[in-house]
């Protein structure tokens, strides 16, 4: 009976020691966790002395500009189209472009409309007018506008492209936010600095940070404008006849016939142009031809006189011999 009692006492003592060791281990673990949350890497929370600054960028700038982004991002797409339109009624096409811009809530970023110059009108050279526009249209109506350009004239070229700037946009936005955090910390440190040297150093870094923030915000605004308003580079050309659109898969003999007709048309255009130039130049050619004719007549008359004089001398010489 006495042996059993001693055995129970020994087991209770071992159990009590084991429980005490586990409790001590848990307390140490909890303390270490609290320290890591508060201070990071040391055994004590990281603290800053008032007014102390090392001159480096604020912590967290690299992490914010890395892979950390919002979980849901809206796509940032920039759409651009290059369009060439031919027209035989230039004024009507220009009015149609202006009407489309108003109807789609767009605006002209730049406009350049060429007209006939004085020399072109005076000397009869055929110079057709051209209008070039850079139009900014709301992105949601970009496709609708490009598809409706048939109302302006005959579309001979239409190419569009899309640029995805989602990654660049949010990376730049994260950098801007990180600099904003650094700016707040610098302002707080500036309020707590104790020496003039520290104040000058902090203000120098603060000026750099503010410059970076303004530059990044300007970039973001420009990008957002390009995302919200797509670009249409439109060229309207005045022509005498629309460009022929060849049908695909034409036969060998059809190609020969097209080439022959193109050659006949080119020869006809050459003679038409030559006749037009001749008629245009008549006011200059007539006086020149008249002067040349008078000079030619004088030359011929002089030759005749010399020839008659020579013949008379020969006849007189023959008479003397006889």
Helices and strands as residue ranges (DSSP letters): H 2-39, H 61-64, E 77-87, H 90-103, E 107-113, H 118-123, E 130-138, G 139-141, H 142-147, G 149-151, E 154-164, H 166-192, H 196-228, E 229-238, H 252-321
